[in-house]
Structures are given as C-alpha cells and as structure tokens.
Amino acid sequence: MGERLGLALLHRFEPETAHRLALQALKLGAAPCPGLVTSERLRTTVAGLALTNPVGLAAGFDKNATALSGLSRAGFGFIEVGAATPRPQPGNPKPRLFRLSEDAGVINRFGFNNDGMEAIAARLASRPRDAVIGLNLGANKDSLDRAGDFATVLAHCGAQLDFATVNVSSPNTERLRDLQGKDALAALLAGVMTARGTLDRPIPVFLKIAPDLDADGLRDVAEVATASAIAGIIATNTTLSRDGLRSPLAHEAGGLSGQPLFDRSTRVLARLSALVGPGMPLIGVGGVGSADQAYAKIRAGASAVQLYSALVYGGLSLVKDIAEGLDRLLMRDGFANVSEAVGTDRAAWL
C-alpha cells in the first residue's frame, strides 16, 4: 500500500522531477528495499560475474552513481550506472522525459546528461563492495573523438567497476548510432579493449546495441563482436519506432522504452543469439515488467535481464516480484538453474 501511494504521488510530478525524488529517497534510505533475492536456481555466472540473481538494473536510472547504497539493497543481481562521458554535460533541453501511461512506456531524449567521469569515479570509489556494479560508457556530444571517449572513461573509472558497457546505441546524441557500423565499431572496440588492458583488474566489457538494426546491421554487429574480445552484448537500447502507441505523447522525439519495446527487443535478442552462438552471453533489456517477460527473454537467449522503465509503473518491489516469480517458473519447468533455460525457446522469436 505504501509503495502504491508513493508511486501515485510521484506521478503527480513532472517525470524528471519524480525521477530525481526517487533517487533522493534511495540515497536517504527512505525507499522500500527487499534486500537479497536469491536461490540455487537464480544464482548464475555471466561473463565471469557471479550474480545472486539474473535481474539487473539498466543504465539511465542512476546516471551519476548517487544512490548505489540504496540500489544495492533493492534486490538486483547487478547494477549498471551511467552513461558517463569524459566531461560533464547538461544533455538536451527540458522537458526530455515523458510517461506514456496508456502504453506503460517511456520516451526520453536526455542526451547523456551526467556529471562527468571524474565526479562519477569519485562516487564509485565508495561504492558497496558486496554488489556487482558496472558503468555505461558514453561520448560527449561535442567531442572531436567520440570513439576515443569510451576508452577514456573506461581508463579513468575502470578500477572501481565490475563491468563496463559500450553504449553506441542511444538515439539521443546525434550520429552516435553511426558508430554501430562495422568498421567504426571494430575500431572503437579495439580502443576500448586497449584501455581495458591497462587496468590492474581487467573487467568484462559489454556492447549495447539498438533494436532498430536491420538484418545486415545485426549480422555486422555479431561479426565484429565475435571477432573482438568483448564479453557479451546487451540487447537492446530504446527504439525510434512508434508502432501501436495510444498515448497522446507518442509524437515526442527520443527513445521509446517500456512495454511497447518488448516484442521488438526480444526478436532482436533471439536473432542475435542465433548469430553469435552459445559462447557469447547476452543480456536482455526492453519491456521487462514481469517474471513471465524476464523468463521469455531468457528462453529467447538472454543469460540475464535488465529493467528500468517498468520501475516507473511498478516501483522497486517489482525487482523482488520478478526474481521470485522467475524462480517459480524455473522450478515449474524443471530447470535446476537459470543457465539451463537460456535459449530454450529461441525459435519462437525467429
């Protein structure tokens, strides 16, 4: 009851203000946090990361790593903060965040607003050490070397991380998605992996891709990813598609996330799984708002999932509900561990 009232109150505020208030509540310990959610079925290892459960927080919720203590008690198996850019930047003009309540979706056009890698690295230095925490790497909008920005952020922040994600798939920085092209992506990843090699403790690096890639583009990404030393792929970021939306805010520019993204992102996930094979773990993102949807992502080829937009409508208790519901689904279907379920229903999405 308390959380439902809290969500109703937050929804009376402009979305970005509500987001800021939610982060503040987490920082102050005022948000309900269920703590550790795990079982033998849920414990898994993804790209060398030992996870208590496969339900993670996607990047964008805590852009500046300000609420890590609260988030580490919210039941997530892993947490991704950022995106971080070398220099602070304000992002795009407000308003830039929109609730599509009729569709259980969100449109954002933030544009990598963040405090910059130095401030974020300082906060990560005091991070909870009992949580798996990664950083989404971004590029400054006005950078003369956007590909180099990703390596710069990793070199600066990597010592405080368990993993990092190369984000070339945000639609809100002009021409950023051009870096998903085969040659550009190969060169960018080579630079990032060189930076990774300078760290005292090399960490897994993931690549986050867009859901709007065509078949050739997806094939190119799979080929480059397989040839590089990256640990896995996160599929997917937000979409530019507006298919089937009912909300009067559907015309707003930016990336669409939440329930309208589920089918599109899961199809891309399944196709990518078929292209890269079982040797490269995938993390499924896009429209995960229930245990059934998390399970569908896993059976389509994901080793773990992430959520963010669903929290706008379901609150933090959703994390516990999804993890516990996933545990029941695995038990129902006779899987001793979530890893056994990965890709078992991929064909249904191809």
C-alpha positions in Angstrom: 0.0 0.0 0.0 2.8 2.4 0.9 4.6 1.9 -2.3 1.4 2.3 -4.4 0.7 5.6 -2.7 4.3 6.7 -3.2 4.1 5.9 -6.9 0.8 7.8 -7.2 2.4 10.8 -5.5 5.4 10.7 -7.8 3.2 10.5 -10.9 1.8 13.9 -9.9 5.2 15.4 -10.6 6.8 16.1 -13.9 8.6 12.9 -14.8 12.2 14.2 -14.5 11.4 15.7 -11.1 9.8 12.4 -10.0 12.9 10.6 -11.1 15.1 13.0 -9.0 12.9 12.5 -6.0 13.0 8.7 -6.3 16.8 8.8 -6.4 16.8 11.1 -3.3 14.6 8.6 -1.5 17.1 5.9 -2.2 20.0 8.0 -1.1 18.2 8.8 2.2 17.2 5.2 2.8 13.5 6.1 2.5 12.7 3.8 -0.3 11.5 0.2 0.5 14.2 -2.2 -0.4 13.7 -6.0 -0.1 17.4 -6.9 0.2 19.0 -10.0 -1.2 16.8 -12.1 -3.5 18.5 -15.4 -4.5 18.2 -19.2 -4.7 20.2 -22.1 -6.2 18.1 -21.7 -9.4 18.7 -18.0 -9.6 22.4 -17.8 -8.9 24.4 -17.7 -12.1 27.6 -16.5 -13.7 27.6 -14.2 -16.7 30.9 -13.3 -18.4 32.7 -14.2 -15.2 30.4 -12.1 -13.0 28.9 -14.1 -10.1 25.3 -12.9 -9.8 22.9 -13.6 -6.9 20.1 -13.5 -9.5 19.9 -12.6 -13.2 17.7 -9.5 -12.7 19.7 -6.3 -13.2 19.1 -2.5 -13.2 19.7 -1.0 -16.7 21.7 2.2 -17.2 20.0 5.5 -17.0 18.2 5.2 -13.7 21.2 6.3 -11.6 23.2 8.2 -14.2 25.7 9.7 -11.7 26.1 6.8 -9.2 24.5 8.8 -6.4 22.2 6.1 -5.0 24.4 3.0 -5.0 23.9 2.1 -1.4 20.1 2.0 -1.7 20.1 0.3 -5.0 22.5 -2.4 -3.7 19.7 -3.4 -1.2 16.9 -3.3 -3.7 17.2 -7.0 -4.8 19.0 -6.5 -8.1 21.6 -9.2 -9.1 23.7 -6.5 -10.7 23.5 -2.7 -11.3 24.6 -0.6 -14.2 25.0 3.2 -13.7 25.7 6.0 -16.2 26.1 6.7 -19.0 29.3 8.6 -18.1 31.1 10.9 -20.5 34.7 12.3 -20.1 33.4 15.9 -19.4 30.2 16.9 -17.6 27.3 17.8 -20.0 23.8 19.1 -19.4 22.1 17.0 -22.0 19.2 18.1 -24.1 16.8 20.9 -23.2 13.8 20.1 -20.9 11.3 18.6 -21.0 13.0 15.5 -22.1 11.3 12.6 -20.2 7.7 11.6 -20.9 5.4 8.9 -19.4 3.2 7.1 -21.8 0.9 5.8 -19.2 -1.6 4.4 -21.7 1.2 2.2 -23.1 3.2 1.6 -19.9 6.1 3.1 -21.8 8.5 6.0 -21.5 10.1 8.3 -24.1 13.4 10.0 -23.2 15.7 12.3 -25.0 18.2 13.1 -22.2 21.2 13.2 -24.4 23.8 11.7 -21.9 23.3 14.3 -19.2 25.8 13.5 -16.5 28.3 14.9 -14.0 31.3 13.6 -16.0 33.7 10.8 -15.3 35.7 12.4 -12.5 32.7 13.0 -10.3 31.3 9.6 -11.1 34.6 7.8 -10.4 34.8 9.6 -7.0 31.4 8.2 -6.1 32.2 4.7 -7.3 35.3 4.7 -5.1 33.0 4.5 -2.1 30.6 2.0 -3.7 29.2 -1.0 -1.8 31.6 -3.9 -2.4 29.0 -6.6 -2.0 27.2 -5.6 -5.2 28.0 -6.2 -8.8 28.3 -2.7 -10.3 29.1 -1.6 -13.9 29.3 1.6 -15.8 27.7 2.6 -19.1 30.4 4.4 -21.2 29.3 7.4 -23.3 30.8 10.1 -25.5 30.5 13.9 -25.2 28.1 15.4 -27.8 30.8 17.9 -28.9 33.7 15.5 -28.8 36.2 15.5 -31.7 36.9 11.9 -31.0 33.8 10.1 -29.8 35.2 6.7 -30.2 38.1 7.7 -28.0 35.8 9.0 -25.3 34.7 5.4 -24.5 38.2 4.3 -23.8 38.9 7.5 -21.8 36.0 6.8 -19.4 36.9 3.2 -19.0 40.6 4.0 -18.2 39.5 6.6 -15.7 36.7 4.6 -13.9 37.6 1.0 -14.6 39.4 0.4 -11.3 36.1 0.8 -9.4 34.0 -1.4 -11.7 32.9 -5.0 -12.1 32.0 -4.5 -15.7 31.6 -1.8 -18.3 29.2 -1.3 -21.3 30.0 0.5 -24.5 26.9 2.5 -25.5 26.8 3.3 -29.1 23.1 2.8 -29.4 21.5 5.8 -27.7 19.3 7.7 -30.2 19.6 10.9 -28.3 23.1 12.0 -29.3 23.3 13.0 -33.0 25.1 10.4 -35.2 26.1 8.3 -32.2 24.4 5.2 -33.7 26.7 5.6 -36.7 29.4 4.0 -34.5 27.5 0.7 -34.9 28.7 0.5 -38.4 31.1 -2.4 -39.0 34.4 -0.6 -39.4 33.7 2.1 -37.0 32.6 -0.4 -34.3 35.6 -2.6 -34.8 38.0 0.4 -34.3 36.0 1.7 -31.3 36.1 -1.7 -29.6 39.8 -2.1 -30.3 40.4 1.2 -28.5 38.2 0.2 -25.5 39.9 -3.2 -25.1 43.3 -1.5 -25.2 42.2 0.7 -22.3 40.9 -2.4 -20.5 44.3 -3.9 -20.9 45.8 -1.1 -18.8 43.6 -1.9 -15.8 45.1 -3.8 -12.8 42.0 -6.0 -12.9 40.6 -6.5 -16.4 36.8 -6.4 -16.3 34.2 -7.8 -18.8 33.1 -5.2 -21.4 29.7 -5.5 -23.0 28.3 -3.8 -26.1 24.8 -2.3 -26.0 23.0 -2.3 -29.4 19.9 -0.7 -30.8 16.7 -2.6 -31.5 16.3 -0.8 -34.9 19.2 -2.6 -36.7 18.2 -4.3 -39.9 19.3 -7.9 -40.6 22.6 -6.8 -42.3 23.4 -4.4 -39.4 22.7 -7.1 -36.8 24.9 -9.5 -38.7 27.7 -7.0 -38.8 27.5 -6.3 -35.1 27.6 -10.0 -34.4 30.6 -10.5 -36.6 32.5 -7.6 -35.0 31.6 -8.6 -31.5 32.6 -12.2 -32.1 36.0 -11.1 -33.5 36.7 -8.7 -30.7 37.4 -9.6 -27.1 34.2 -8.2 -25.6 32.5 -10.3 -23.0 28.9 -10.1 -24.3 26.1 -7.9 -25.8 23.2 -6.1 -24.2 20.1 -6.1 -26.4 18.6 -3.6 -26.6 18.6 0.1 -26.1 15.5 2.2 -26.8 13.7 2.4 -30.1 12.8 5.2 -32.5 9.7 3.2 -33.6 6.3 4.3 -32.5 4.2 1.4 -33.7 0.9 0.8 -32.0 1.1 3.6 -29.4 -2.0 5.1 -27.9 -0.6 7.9 -25.8 -1.0 11.5 -27.0 2.7 11.9 -26.2 3.7 9.3 -28.8 4.9 12.1 -31.1 7.7 13.2 -28.8 11.2 12.8 -30.1 13.5 10.4 -28.3 14.0 6.7 -27.5 10.9 4.7 -26.5 11.2 2.1 -23.8 8.9 0.0 -21.6 6.2 -2.4 -22.7 6.0 -1.3 -26.3 9.6 -2.3 -26.8 9.3 -5.9 -25.5 8.5 -7.8 -28.7 10.9 -5.8 -30.9 13.8 -6.1 -28.5 13.1 -9.8 -27.8 13.1 -10.6 -31.5 16.5 -8.8 -31.9 17.8 -10.7 -28.9 16.8 -14.1 -30.4 18.3 -13.3 -33.8 21.5 -12.1 -32.2 21.6 -15.3 -30.1 21.4 -17.4 -33.2 24.2 -15.3 -34.9 26.7 -15.3 -32.0 26.1 -18.8 -30.6 26.3 -20.0 -27.0 29.9 -18.7 -26.5 28.8 -15.1 -26.0 26.4 -14.2 -23.2 23.6 -11.8 -24.0 21.7 -9.5 -21.6 18.1 -8.9 -22.5 16.6 -5.4 -22.0 13.4 -3.8 -23.2 10.0 -4.1 -21.8 10.8 -6.4 -18.8 7.9 -5.8 -16.4 7.1 -9.2 -15.1 8.6 -12.6 -14.3 7.0 -14.0 -17.4 8.7 -11.4 -19.6 12.0 -11.9 -17.9 11.6 -15.7 -18.5 10.7 -15.1 -22.1 13.9 -13.1 -22.6 16.0 -15.8 -21.0 14.4 -18.5 -23.1 14.9 -16.4 -26.2 18.7 -16.3 -25.5 19.5 -14.0 -22.6 21.7 -15.1 -19.7 20.4 -12.2 -17.6 17.9 -9.3 -18.0 17.8 -5.7 -17.0 14.9 -3.3 -16.3 14.3 0.3 -15.8 11.1 1.8 -17.3 8.9 -0.8 -15.6 10.0 0.7 -12.2 8.2 3.9 -13.2 4.9 1.9 -13.0 5.7 -0.9 -10.6 8.1 0.5 -8.1 11.1 -1.2 -6.6 9.0 -4.1 -5.2 8.9 -5.2 -8.9 12.5 -6.4 -8.6 11.7 -8.9 -5.9 8.5 -9.9 -7.6 10.3 -10.7 -10.9 13.2 -12.6 -9.2 10.9 -14.7 -7.1 8.5 -15.3 -10.0 11.3 -16.3 -12.2 12.4 -18.8 -9.6 9.0 -20.4 -9.6 8.9 -20.6 -13.3 12.3 -22.3 -13.5 11.1 -24.8 -10.8 7.8 -25.4 -12.7 9.7 -26.3 -15.9 12.3 -28.5 -14.2 15.3 -26.3 -14.5 17.8 -26.6 -11.7 19.5 -23.3 -12.7 18.6 -20.4 -14.9 21.5 -21.1 -17.1 19.8 -24.3 -18.3 16.8 -22.2 -19.6 18.9 -19.9 -21.8 17.8 -20.1 -25.4 15.4 -23.0 -25.0 12.6 -21.1 -26.8 14.6 -19.0 -29.2 13.0 -20.4 -32.3 9.6 -18.9 -31.3 11.1 -15.4 -31.8 12.9 -16.0 -35.1 
